[in-house]
Amino acid sequence: MTDITQFEERIAHLIRSVDDLSEVVARQAVEIDRLNRRVQMLMEREAEREATGGTLPLADERPPHW
């Protein structure tokens, strides 16, 4: 095998690796965007609940025997 052929093979493998990693990053970006929208929605929902005088979460309420 000539040096040129070896370099071409290595470059082909590197190109494939870069393409694979690019796909992974693109999928992660979509997932991060989706999760950011969900967190924002939950934050807005909680802010609205607090603004309307929502009740305390059960974990923060005093037991009835107090």
Secondary structure, DSSP 4 states (H G I P E B T S, - for coil): --HHHHHHHHHHHHHHHHHHHHHHHHHHHHHHHHHHHHHHHHHHHHHHHHHTTPPPPGGGSPPTT-
